[in-house]
Structure formats: C-alpha cells, structure tokens
Amino acid sequence: MKTKVTFISIFTLCIVLSLTACSTKQSSTSGSVDTQTEAGTKTSDKSNSRLDDLYQQENQFFADHADAWNKAFGMMNKGDADPSGDYADYLADTVKANKDSFTKDELKTLTNDIKEIRKIEKQIAEIENKNTSSDNSSQKDSSKDSSPFRNFSGKDFDGNPVDESLFSGNAVTVVNFWFTGCKPCVAELSKLNELNDAIKSKGGEVIGINTETFDENKTAMKDAASILKSQGARYRNLSIDSSSAAGKYASEIMAFPTTILVDRNGNIVGDPMLGGIDNKDNYDTLMKQIQSVIDADSTNK
C-alpha cells in the first residue's frame, strides 16, 4: 500500500512531498548534460506538483467531513494495516469493521468519500510507480543508508538545533508523529509525557514531531506548544525540514498518531504503532518493545 498522510489539515501535506533531486553543477559538465538535468528536474517538478494536487483533493474530503473522518482515524490500529494493500481498501475496511459506531449519515458520507478517493488513488499510484522506477534506476539500494534518521537535523520549539546525536545518546528514542488538529493525538500527549518520565532512567526518551511545524512554521509551532502545555507534556518536540529524509518518511504515514522506536544507531526497530498509547493495551505493548530495545542495547555494549 502506498501510504500517506491522512490528516484534516490539507496544507501540511503539500510541504512534505517535495521529492525533487538537488544536483550541483560542476565546471567539467557539458552544456548538453546540464540541459538534460534541467529537463529531468522540470519533469520531476511537474510530477510532484500533480501529486500535491491529488493529495489535496483527497484531504479535502477529510476536511469537508472532519467529524466523521476523525472518528474513523481514531479507530485505525496497527493490526489493520497491510503495507501491500490499497489505501482506499484500508479506509473502507476500517469503516466496515466499525460500521456500528457510525450513524447512517456518517456511513453514507464515508462510503461516498472512499469511492472518490479510490479514483484518485489510481492516479496517484501511476505517478508514484513512475517515480519509484526512476529512483531505482538512479540510486543504490543500501539498507544502512535508508534510515530516515541518519544525518538527522531539526530544531526544538525553543530554536535549539538537534542532530543525530539525539539518537546516539539514547538506548532508545520513542518518536511520536502527530498534528494539532488530531484529537487522538492530543488525547495521548499526557500519557506520552508519563512514558518519557518512566524511561528516562533506562536511557530512553520520547520526542514529538508535529507535521504541521515542518520548516520552522512559527505559527504552527506556537499552536503546538500551546496544546502541549495544556496537556502537561514537557518532552521535546521538534520541527524538521519537509524535504529531509525524516520529513519524507512522515509524508508516508497513513494514520495519526503513529509512534516508532529508534535505536542508538538511528535505525527504526520493529513496526510502527498506530493509535494512541492512552489505550492501555497499546501502552503495555509499547513498553515491552521499548524494554526489548534497551535490553539489546545493553547486550551490544
């Protein structure tokens, strides 16, 4: 399944989907090669612009029917996700599995939206398949270099720079992706703060990445900081570059909140957890996974 951001704010996705390669001209490069590079960049720009437009169309459904979709997003969980499946099917399956939780009007609205999203998905798949083919032909496949948290950089909400030493300094780093308008995301903030306090002595840390604060969006950072304060969440939250590896990783998240574990070497460990940890089962499961990473870190020392 081609995963993507599925949140209510339609503008955020536009800034995290920039996949255009940046190439440096060298004095020995011929004019013809420069022309080819420029043509390739223009083609890539056009492709990504079309993707942005399609994603906006999808997210407009979520914005227009926010109450119904917020309810649906809150019901998504890790067990439902099939990376090889279709995104529209994923939405449809979630709604179908929880149909008794929706009113007749909500079901009708969600069903109609999914029908239109399915049409958009076909167009997105065609573009993404072309982009994937292009990437595979021009990039080496290296599992070590593929982690989005290598060469990591960002800033906390106080403007302090953060780099990959954030991860190397911890046995495990719990990274929580959220956004301000996501009710399930906000509901778990106090529990995430509790988790951060619980794992500090073990060499762990929780950090938040609010997808609306990308590229140091001051207004979004201020709003996010206000929400964090109101929920008693004191752990670090970061703003990252939308075009960075971590930013692109965030653009592929299918549901919020999503929480991942990162080891000392910047590698993602295990599968992402979808859904809030204010759910006791999710919290207990995450704690077991955290302890497993900490134990492995201790063994490897």
C-alpha positions in Angstrom: 0.0 0.0 0.0 1.3 3.4 -0.9 1.0 5.1 2.5 0.5 8.8 3.0 -0.5 11.4 5.5 -4.2 11.3 6.2 -5.0 14.3 8.4 -7.5 17.0 8.3 -5.3 20.0 7.5 -4.8 20.0 3.7 -1.9 22.4 3.5 0.7 20.4 5.5 0.9 17.6 3.0 1.9 20.0 0.3 5.2 20.9 2.0 6.3 17.4 2.9 6.1 15.9 -0.6 9.0 17.6 -2.3 10.9 14.7 -3.9 12.9 16.8 -6.4 16.6 15.9 -6.5 19.1 18.7 -6.0 22.2 18.4 -8.2 25.3 20.5 -8.2 26.8 21.7 -11.5 30.4 21.1 -12.0 32.7 23.1 -14.3 33.5 20.0 -16.3 29.9 19.2 -17.0 28.9 19.9 -20.6 26.0 22.1 -21.6 24.1 19.2 -23.0 24.2 17.3 -19.7 23.1 20.5 -17.9 20.2 20.7 -20.2 19.2 17.1 -19.6 19.4 17.6 -15.9 17.2 20.7 -16.1 14.7 18.9 -18.2 14.6 16.0 -15.8 14.1 18.4 -12.9 11.2 20.1 -14.7 9.6 16.7 -15.3 10.0 15.8 -11.7 8.6 19.1 -10.6 5.6 18.6 -12.8 5.1 15.1 -11.4 5.3 16.2 -7.8 3.0 19.2 -8.5 0.4 16.8 -9.8 0.9 14.5 -6.7 0.4 17.5 -4.4 -2.8 18.4 -6.2 -4.2 14.8 -5.9 -3.3 14.6 -2.2 -5.0 17.9 -1.7 -8.1 16.5 -3.4 -8.1 13.5 -1.0 -7.5 15.6 2.1 -10.3 18.0 1.1 -12.7 15.1 1.7 -11.2 14.7 5.2 -11.6 18.4 5.8 -15.1 18.7 4.5 -16.3 15.8 6.7 -13.9 16.2 9.6 -16.1 14.8 12.3 -16.8 11.5 10.6 -13.2 11.1 9.4 -11.8 12.0 12.8 -13.9 9.2 14.3 -12.6 6.8 11.6 -9.0 7.8 12.1 -9.3 7.2 15.8 -10.4 3.6 15.1 -7.4 2.7 13.0 -4.8 0.4 14.6 -1.6 -1.4 13.8 -3.3 -4.7 13.2 -5.4 -3.3 10.3 -2.5 -2.0 8.3 -1.4 -4.0 5.2 1.6 -2.4 3.5 1.0 -4.3 0.3 -2.7 -3.3 0.1 -4.6 -0.4 -1.4 -5.1 2.8 0.6 -8.8 3.1 -0.3 -9.4 -0.5 0.7 -7.7 0.3 4.0 -10.1 3.1 4.7 -13.1 1.0 3.5 -12.1 -1.9 5.7 -11.7 0.4 8.8 -15.2 1.9 8.2 -16.8 -1.5 7.6 -15.2 -3.1 10.7 -16.6 -0.3 12.8 -19.9 0.4 11.0 -21.9 0.1 14.1 -20.0 3.1 15.5 -21.3 5.4 12.8 -24.7 6.9 12.1 -26.4 6.2 8.8 -25.5 9.7 7.5 -21.8 9.2 8.5 -21.6 5.8 6.8 -23.1 7.3 3.6 -20.7 10.2 3.7 -17.6 8.0 4.3 -18.7 5.5 1.7 -19.1 8.2 -0.9 -15.8 9.8 0.0 -14.0 6.5 -0.3 -15.5 5.9 -3.7 -13.9 9.2 -4.9 -10.7 8.6 -3.1 -10.3 5.3 -4.8 -10.4 7.1 -8.2 -7.7 9.5 -7.0 -5.6 6.6 -5.7 -5.4 5.1 -9.2 -3.9 8.3 -10.5 -1.5 8.6 -7.5 -0.4 5.0 -8.0 0.5 5.6 -11.6 2.7 8.7 -10.7 4.3 7.0 -7.7 5.2 3.9 -9.7 6.9 6.1 -12.3 8.8 7.9 -9.6 9.8 4.7 -7.9 11.1 3.3 -11.2 13.1 6.5 -11.7 14.5 6.4 -8.2 15.5 2.7 -8.5 17.5 3.4 -11.7 19.5 6.3 -10.2 20.1 5.3 -6.6 21.9 2.4 -5.0 20.0 0.1 -2.7 21.6 0.5 0.7 19.8 -0.6 3.8 22.2 1.2 6.1 21.7 4.5 4.3 17.9 4.1 4.1 17.1 5.0 7.7 15.4 8.4 7.7 17.2 9.3 10.9 20.7 9.2 9.6 22.1 12.7 9.1 19.1 13.9 11.1 18.7 17.6 11.9 16.0 19.8 13.3 15.2 22.3 16.0 13.2 22.1 19.1 10.5 24.7 19.8 12.9 26.9 21.6 15.1 27.2 18.5 17.9 24.8 19.7 19.4 22.7 17.0 19.2 18.9 17.2 21.1 16.4 15.1 21.6 12.6 15.0 23.4 12.7 18.4 19.9 12.8 19.8 19.6 9.1 19.0 23.2 8.1 19.7 22.8 9.5 23.2 19.8 7.2 24.0 19.4 3.5 24.2 16.0 4.0 22.6 14.2 7.1 21.3 10.4 7.0 21.0 9.4 9.2 18.1 5.7 10.2 18.1 4.2 11.8 14.9 1.2 13.9 15.4 -0.6 17.1 14.4 -2.5 19.7 16.3 -6.0 19.0 14.8 -5.8 15.3 15.5 -8.0 14.5 18.6 -6.5 11.1 19.2 -3.0 12.7 19.0 -3.8 15.3 21.6 -5.6 12.8 23.9 -2.3 10.8 24.3 0.1 13.7 25.0 -0.1 13.4 28.8 0.5 9.7 28.5 3.5 10.3 26.3 4.9 12.6 29.0 4.3 9.9 31.6 6.1 7.5 29.3 9.1 9.9 28.9 9.4 10.2 32.6 9.2 6.4 33.0 12.0 5.6 30.6 14.5 8.4 31.3 16.3 6.4 34.0 16.7 3.5 31.5 18.3 5.6 28.8 15.2 6.3 26.8 13.5 9.5 25.6 10.3 10.5 23.9 10.3 13.2 21.2 7.4 14.6 19.3 7.3 15.6 15.6 4.3 17.7 14.7 3.9 17.5 11.0 2.3 21.0 10.8 5.5 22.6 12.2 7.7 21.5 9.4 10.2 24.0 8.0 10.0 26.0 11.3 6.5 27.1 10.7 6.3 29.7 13.6 2.5 29.8 13.8 2.2 26.1 13.9 4.9 25.7 16.4 3.2 28.2 18.7 -0.1 26.4 18.4 1.5 23.0 19.0 3.4 24.4 22.1 0.2 25.7 23.5 -1.5 22.3 23.1 1.5 20.5 24.7 1.4 22.9 27.7 -2.3 22.5 28.2 -1.8 18.7 28.3 1.2 18.8 30.6 3.5 17.4 28.0 7.1 18.6 28.7 9.1 16.3 26.5 10.9 17.7 23.5 9.1 18.4 20.3 10.9 19.1 17.0 10.5 20.9 13.8 12.2 19.3 10.8 12.8 20.1 7.2 10.0 18.8 5.0 12.4 17.8 2.3 14.7 15.8 4.6 14.6 12.0 4.8 12.7 12.2 8.1 10.2 14.7 6.5 9.6 12.4 3.6 9.2 9.4 6.0 6.5 11.4 7.8 4.7 12.0 4.5 4.2 8.3 4.1 2.4 7.8 7.5 -1.1 6.5 6.9 -2.8 7.4 10.2 -2.1 9.5 13.2 -0.9 9.2 15.8 2.0 6.9 14.8 4.8 6.0 17.2 8.1 4.4 16.3 11.2 3.3 18.1 14.7 4.3 17.0 17.9 2.7 18.4 21.2 4.3 19.2 22.4 3.9 15.6 19.4 5.7 14.1 17.7 2.6 12.9 13.9 2.1 13.2 13.2 -1.0 15.4 10.1 -3.1 14.8 6.9 -1.9 13.3 5.2 1.5 13.8 2.4 1.6 16.4 -0.7 3.2 15.1 -3.1 4.6 17.6 -2.8 6.4 20.9 -0.9 4.9 23.9 -3.7 6.3 26.2 -5.1 2.9 25.3 -3.7 0.5 28.0 -3.1 -2.3 25.6 -1.1 0.0 23.3 0.8 1.4 26.2 1.8 -2.0 27.6 2.8 -3.3 24.1 4.9 -0.2 23.5 6.6 -0.6 26.9 7.5 -4.2 26.1 9.0 -3.1 22.8 11.0 -0.3 24.5 12.4 -2.7 27.1 13.4 -5.1 24.3 15.4 -2.3 22.5 17.0 -1.3 25.8 18.0 -4.9 26.6 19.5 -5.3 23.1 21.4 -2.0 23.6 22.8 -3.2 26.9 23.9 -6.6 25.4 25.7 -4.9 22.5 27.8 -2.7 24.7 
